[in-house]
Amino acid sequence: MTTTKENQKSNSTMGKKLNIIICGGGLGGLACAIGLKRKGHTVTILEGSHTLSEVGAGIQMPPNCVRILEGYGIADKFKDAITIPKNIVLRRYSNGKPLSTTPLDPLMSDSYGFPYWLIHRADYQRILWETAVELGIKYQIDSRVDYVDDDTNTVYLVTGEAYHADVIVGADGIRSRVRDTAVITEEVILPIASPQCAYRATVPREVMLSDPKIAHLMTDVNANNWIGYRRHIMAYPMKNGEMYNLVMAHPGQAPIGTWNMPGNVDELKEHYKSFDPVIRQVLTHVTHCLEWVLADLPPLPRWVSPKGRVVLIGDAAHAMLPFLSQGAAQAVEDGCTLAEELDSVNSLDDLPEALRKFERKRKRRAEIVQLGGRKNQHIWHLPDGEEQEERDRLMKEKDSENPDQWSDVKFQRWLFGWNAFDSTF
Ligand SMILES: Cc1cc2nc3c(=O)[nH]c(=O)nc-3n(C[C@H](O)[C@H](O)[C@H](O)COP(=O)(O)OP(=O)(O)OC[C@H]3O[C@@H](n4cnc5c(N)ncnc54)[C@H](O)[C@@H]3O)c2cc1C
């Protein structure tokens, strides 16, 4: 996993040093701040909530993301928090029979130079936050952005406080205020709520290991995904094997962007009553769960404000359905490419062109990944019948396109092999 060249490149501090405000200190905002700070810019994060979020489920860190953390010299900080799965296995919902296997370890490192990790969102956020603080990035909580004035490069908080910057980055998630007040003001961009929600639950390691019907799920470390009509259960060991993590998609509705609504465990079990007895046995140990709606954004007309000093990244620009597990990775890629582009800025007049170049490098990729997520949603959730049988057949064929976007060789190479330090499309 050596990236000496990338380290040198990302450490270069060629251009003008900028004063940058990032609105939103989630995974995207934090990773972006680290990339920018390493270039010598002054970075302040304005985060709306009162504390660092502990909410959320497991998140996957694919090789295109690990490459960036390695390039930043911080990959080692993750080693106690991650799990390295051997494979992603798509399974038939009713009996657990493998339909398609995507090998991960060691294939990802061998093929793309970097591994595939699993982590809890809260650990991911904490490690990035600790790194940001160590680097001298100012992380200001209780700082909810009300609007951004593109004419004066000023961020206004709901308290009325104002902050001026050379560049303003909107990393404030799917319901972005930066997007709606400074970047796209001629129309209202409404997030698209899918007709599906996800439950999140965990089962402690000792409970899993003490039940002989399911103990193997902790010792044979894979990301397993039982797929069926309008439902799936993605499950894997997490927190260095301390717990088994379950994310379960099902038909339902909930408010967009709310991550901590309690779900009903009886309803959860009812949703998966026709699933494989092995995963249903895991569900017998679930005592509480959270529920949120799956939503994404339509492709936006632009990511950069008309005056060219405000730019969107992450979910604010391209929130995606989680069926390719790339939401956070794409946000991390955005921050990395943004830092590279701003490195070529020698005066404030260069900023609009640098930000538009960033947009050209990132927008199409992120939109293709969004589309890949929607394709997987369709493919995984087919009802039993001819189309599902054809899908299962194609997933087994080595030489044809794999309907599962993770396993399709061409798409996977493009997705996981991407170098955001040096990206051209
Ligand atoms: C609490 C939480 C839990 C999540 N859990 C999951 C999960 O379990 N599974 C999953 O796949 N994805 C989850 N996500 C989404 C996932 O983390 C993102 O898709 C991905 O990491 C992209 O990150 P982002 O930084 O662009 O957006 P986000 O992660 O949404 O981060 C946006 C940040 O901006 C802050 N913010 C929002 N509005 C304002 C404002 N007006 N002013 C200042 N700050 C503002 C938010 O508090 C948040 O910290 C979660 C997001 C959050 C915020």
The ligand as a Tripos MOL2 file, in Angstrom:
@<TRIPOS>MOLECULE
LIG
   53    58     1     0     0
SMALL
NO_CHARGES

@<TRIPOS>ATOM
      1 C1        -25.9380   11.2930   11.5710 C.3       1 LIG1
      2 C2        -25.7140   10.6140   10.2570 C.ar      1 LIG1
      3 C3        -25.8230    9.2200   10.1940 C.ar      1 LIG1
      4 C4        -25.6500    8.5670    8.9730 C.ar      1 LIG1
      5 N1        -25.7590    7.2210    8.9510 N.ar      1 LIG1
      6 C5        -25.6060    6.5780    7.7880 C.ar      1 LIG1
      7 C6        -25.7150    5.1790    7.7430 C.ar      1 LIG1
      8 O1        -25.9670    4.5410    8.7380 O.2       1 LIG1
      9 N2        -25.5440    4.5620    6.5520 N.ar      1 LIG1
     10 C7        -25.2580    5.2790    5.4170 C.ar      1 LIG1
     11 O2        -25.1050    4.7020    4.3450 O.2       1 LIG1
     12 N3        -25.1200    6.5960    5.4310 N.ar      1 LIG1
     13 C8        -25.2840    7.2590    6.5890 C.ar      1 LIG1
     14 N4        -25.1540    8.6000    6.6070 N.ar      1 LIG1
     15 C9        -24.8260    9.2840    5.3510 C.3       1 LIG1
     16 C10       -23.3930    9.1060    4.9850 C.3       1 LIG1
     17 O3        -22.5960    9.3220    6.1080 O.3       1 LIG1
     18 C11       -23.1560   10.0810    3.8440 C.3       1 LIG1
     19 O4        -23.8430    9.6140    2.7000 O.3       1 LIG1
     20 C12       -21.7570   10.1970    3.3880 C.3       1 LIG1
     21 O5        -20.8500    9.9970    4.3870 O.3       1 LIG1
     22 C13       -21.5550   11.5590    2.7090 C.3       1 LIG1
     23 O6        -21.1910   12.4720    3.6800 O.3       1 LIG1
     24 P1        -21.4300   14.0200    3.6670 P.3       1 LIG1
     25 O7        -20.4190   14.5550    4.6150 O.co2     1 LIG1
     26 O8        -21.4780   14.5350    2.2940 O.co2     1 LIG1
     27 O9        -22.8970   14.2020    4.2400 O.3       1 LIG1
     28 P2        -23.4370   13.9140    5.7040 P.3       1 LIG1
     29 O10       -22.8420   12.6730    6.2450 O.co2     1 LIG1
     30 O11       -24.9200   13.9850    5.6170 O.co2     1 LIG1
     31 O12       -22.8870   15.1150    6.5820 O.3       1 LIG1
     32 C14       -23.4430   16.4130    6.5360 C.3       1 LIG1
     33 C15       -23.0070   17.1760    7.7650 C.3       1 LIG1
     34 O13       -23.4810   18.4950    7.6360 O.3       1 LIG1
     35 C16       -24.1290   18.8960    8.8300 C.3       1 LIG1
     36 N5        -25.1410   19.8750    8.4580 N.ar      1 LIG1
     37 C17       -26.3180   19.6810    7.8240 C.ar      1 LIG1
     38 N6        -26.9600   20.8410    7.6270 N.ar      1 LIG1
     39 C18       -26.1520   21.8130    8.1410 C.ar      1 LIG1
     40 C19       -26.2550   23.2180    8.2330 C.ar      1 LIG1
     41 N7        -27.3230   23.8740    7.7630 N.pl3     1 LIG1
     42 N8        -25.2340   23.8930    8.8150 N.ar      1 LIG1
     43 C20       -24.1310   23.2510    9.2980 C.ar      1 LIG1
     44 N9        -24.0000   21.9070    9.2410 N.ar      1 LIG1
     45 C21       -24.9880   21.2150    8.6700 C.ar      1 LIG1
     46 C22       -24.7030   17.6080    9.3970 C.3       1 LIG1
     47 O14       -24.9240   17.7020   10.7870 O.3       1 LIG1
     48 C23       -23.6030   16.6220    9.0540 C.3       1 LIG1
     49 O15       -22.5980   16.5740   10.0260 O.3       1 LIG1
     50 C24       -25.3400    9.2970    7.8070 C.ar      1 LIG1
     51 C25       -25.2150   10.6830    7.8670 C.ar      1 LIG1
     52 C26       -25.3990   11.3420    9.0750 C.ar      1 LIG1
     53 C27       -25.2730   12.8610    9.1430 C.3       1 LIG1
@<TRIPOS>BOND
     1     1     2 1
     2     2     3 ar
     3     2    52 ar
     4     3     4 ar
     5     4     5 ar
     6     4    50 ar
     7     5     6 ar
     8     6     7 ar
     9     6    13 1
    10     7     8 2
    11     7     9 ar
    12     9    10 ar
    13    10    11 2
    14    10    12 ar
    15    12    13 ar
    16    13    14 ar
    17    14    15 1
    18    14    50 ar
    19    15    16 1
    20    16    17 1
    21    16    18 1
    22    18    19 1
    23    18    20 1
    24    20    21 1
    25    20    22 1
    26    22    23 1
    27    23    24 1
    28    24    25 2
    29    24    26 1
    30    24    27 1
    31    27    28 1
    32    28    29 2
    33    28    30 1
    34    28    31 1
    35    31    32 1
    36    32    33 1
    37    33    34 1
    38    33    48 1
    39    34    35 1
    40    35    36 1
    41    35    46 1
    42    36    37 ar
    43    36    45 ar
    44    37    38 ar
    45    38    39 ar
    46    39    40 ar
    47    39    45 ar
    48    40    41 1
    49    40    42 ar
    50    42    43 ar
    51    43    44 ar
    52    44    45 ar
    53    46    47 1
    54    46    48 1
    55    48    49 1
    56    50    51 ar
    57    51    52 ar
    58    52    53 1
@<TRIPOS>SUBSTRUCTURE
     1 LIG1         1 GROUP 0 **** ****
